[in-house]
Amino acid sequence: MNITPKYVWTQNNEAIEVTIYNIYGINKANIKHFIQITPIFFNLNFSPYLFQIDFENEIDPFHIKLIIINKKEIKFIFPKKIKK
């Protein structure tokens, strides 16, 4: 059974920030194996956790920032796609 981890999110005109709590074992070396991203969807599947976001507006999937705060907290910064 999948568990949705605890998280908080904020947004401003430039980006959406999501901090995920109490998720153990992820590091910069292995995170790329657990995420899938498109301009309108984000998926983190790290057993037993499943975390998914459907974005209302497109983000820039090539400039996402990952910050590992400590052994159990990670933050993603999703820059919003600039409309031309």
N, C-alpha and C positions, 0 to 999 in steps of 0.2 A: 504494500500500500504506500502510495506516495504521500509525502508530507510537505505542505507549503511552509517554507521557513518564515520566521518573523522578519518584517522589513518596514522601512519608512521611506517615503519619497518626497522630494520637493522639485519644483521647477521654476524657471524664470524664462526670460525671452531667449536665452542662448542655449539652455541645456536642461535635461532632466537628470536628477541625481537619485540613485537608489542605493540604500545601505541595507545589506542583508545580515542578520544576526544569527548566532548560534548554529553556524554551519561549519563543521570541522573537517580538516583535511585538504582544503583547497589551497594551492599555492600557484605562483606564476608559471611554474614548470608544467603543471598538469591542467590548468583551467581551460586551455584551448580545446581539450578533448571533451569538455562538458557543456560548451555553449554552442548555440546556433543563433545566427542573427541575420535579419533582413532589414530593409528600411522601415518596416512597419511591425516587426515581431522580434522578440528576444526570448530565448529559452535557455535555462540553466537546469540540466538534468544530472544531478549528483546524488546517487542513491544514499538514503531514501528520500532525498529532497527533489521536488519538481517546482520550479519557479518560472512562470511565463508572464510576459507583458505583451499586450497588443497596444501599439501606439496609435493615438488618434491622428497625429500628423507624422510625416516621415522624419526619421533621424538620419544622421550621417554615420552609417555603420563602419566606415573606414577610420574614424577618429574617436572611437570609444576609449575612455580612460578607465583603467582598473587600479584601484588602490586597495592593497591588503592592509587593513588597519591593525589587525593582530591575528592570532591563530583561529579566531572564530567569527571575525567580522570582515566583510568585504564591501567596497563601494564601487559602483559603476557610474560613470558620468557619460550620458548619451547626448552629444551635441545635436541640436535641432538642425534640420536641413534648411539652408537659406533659400528662400523663394526668390527667383529672379524675375 
